[in-house]
Amino acid sequence: MTAPAPLPFLVIDFDSTFTQVEALDELADIALRGRPERAQVVADIKALTDAGMDGSLSFSESLKRRIALLPARREHLDELVQHLRGKVSESIRRNQSFFHEHAPGRIYIVSSGFREFIVPVVAEFGIPAEQVLANTFTFDEAGNITGFDPTNPLSQDGGKIRQLQQLGLEGAEVYVLGDGITDYQIREAGLANRFYAFTENVSRPAVVANADQVAPTFDEFLYQNKLPMTLSYPKNRIKALLLENIEPTAEKLFREEGYQVEIVPGGLDEEELMQRIEGVSILGIRSKTQVTPRVLERANRLIAVGAFCIGTNQIDLTGCMQRGIAVFNAPFSNTRSVVELTISEIISLARRLPVKSEKMHRGEWDKSAAGAFEVRGKKLGIVGYGNIGAQLSVLAENLGMQVLYFDIAEKLQLGNAVKCRTLQELLQQADIVTLHVDGRKENTNLIGAEELAQMKPGALLINNARGHVVDVPALATALRSGHLGGAAVDVFPYEPKTNHETFENELRSLPNVLLTPHIGGSTAEAQRNIAEFVPERIMQYINTGNTQQSVNLPNLQLPAQQEAHRLIHIHHNVPGVLARINNVLAEHQVNILGQYLKTNEHIGYVITDVNRQYDQDVIQALRVVEHTIKFRVLY
């Protein structure tokens, strides 16, 4: 087994580094609870903390003034410790096993904070008390905090430098990780080989400017130094590009996960997306943006594409699959919203509301029943009996409509819905035809001049599916001639990329025609559901390898990872690849704890859980297995 690289000495600050907060600020908040001056005193202490950290005030002066403002007692410290245990930095907590394994003799907490609250918090991470260098409080007989030990070097300016001199760390490089100017001063004094500005909780420009490197998370620090880490990849290196005004919940979830997120309002054309896609790990789109083969050629780091909608025909699914890029959509999240829009359009067209409303806006009072009818008892023809079509079927039947449906796939009809053997059979019977098919190429002009001629005179047509499903000029002709009584269209062959672009279409200004700007799923509920569902699927895939509900990769629902490293291998589906993978594992004497395989006609997806103790050379060997598309490790 390859010997691990020697671990450097790690000198880590406590406040705003090991924990998310400044402990003295939190102690003041606890001690002043219920007192009217609480907010002002806490604000003053925080201002002094920041001044001491960014170097605008000497540290000793900052500490002295803060303690003078602090009306705390010994019993407040127990509550503070419990509070700080819940405020450990997320990336520190995530790598708790690293601390337990490597802390003795290697990881030091050097802080201008106080041992009374630092030692109990870091002890849970295996850091011995003797490796905590910090100040100590002084108390009076009543238990009030009166100050601090002035002989402790850490209470003085340059205290961290003197502490490092006394430690005399030898035998390995020394790396300092912190958020304050006093941490940088250790490096400046020549007592450390590198200073990392830790910015997960706070970023101080003066500190970042002086850092050798920036560590947005502890994962990033471990990754840069090739040290053992809980994650296979620092999350701050994962960049998500979200287009087309995706509901903000998605951005929030990705940021909470630690990803970088870039937002672009509106869609991007092919050339624009090609310029933006390099370095992107997650691409989020809706229906306008096309993910083409040319785009994928530039997608050098793409892991997953999220379609924040139902359809995925705007994405080169095969191209993504052949590159090991998982695609996820939201097949159910906006179903109800599209169904409700369709019901509203059916009733609106039946009552000729577009015509009546337009006349009223012109000042015309046209109180007439001509051309208006109830939907009860009418025949509704649903073309495409999937999630939307089936739910529409139930609601329409509750309105008293007779439901007919046509689908090329065998579907179980709900309620009293009647299946039609052909599209022509449905078109000839239905009073209202509504389209809910997918956007595959074969559905282009599914409803053209011939199909429109087969519809009953005065029938209504609704297209909430895809723009290219209907021959729009033919539909305009059928409406102008009076053969059709009206139409509602939410999707179009060409749609503006932004809200500022003019909408041009042959259907504009025609009577009894409802035109809506692709808003079938545009409700608060649907967009929030989609913005939660798609990121959850993507994060599951990245974090566990789970491909459940991916539209292009073999679907594997995996068990939880238990004390193992997970090897994820995507390869071309040719004979012998699994045998080659297992031969590599056997040659390196890797203990397999579980293995899962799923294939489709193009690719194979193999998940192998292995014992955490293995020769690191096995990773490179698996990467170069013949026919490998993509390989990654989850720790």
Protein Blocks (a to p, Z undefined) as FASTA:
>chain_A
ZZddddddddddfehplpmbdfklmmmmmmmgoiaklmmmmmmmmmmmmmmmnopacfkl
mmmmmmmmmccdfklmmmmmmmmmmmgcfklmmmmmmmmmmmnopaccddfbdfklmmmm
mmmnopafklpccddddddfkopafbdcfkbmklpghklmmmmmmnopghiacddddfbf
klmmmmmnopafbdcddfklbccfklmmmpmbdcfbfklmmmmnopacfbfbdfklpccd
dehhiafklmmmmmmnopacdddedjddfklmmmmmgopabdcddfkpccdfklmmmmmm
bfbdcddbfblklpcfklmmmnopacdddfklmmmmmmmmmmmmmmmmmnommmmmmmmm
nopacddfehiacfehpacddehjafklmmmmmmmmmnopacddddfbdcddehjbccdf
bfklmmmmpmbdcddbdfbfklgokbafklmmmpcehiacddfkbfklpcfklmmmmmmn
omagbdcdfbdfbdcfbfkbccddfkgoiahiacdehillmcfklmmmmmmmmmmmmmmm
mmnopaghiakbccddddddehiacddddddddehklmmmmmmmmmnopacfbdcddddf
kbccddddddfbdcfklmmmmmmgghiabdcddZZ
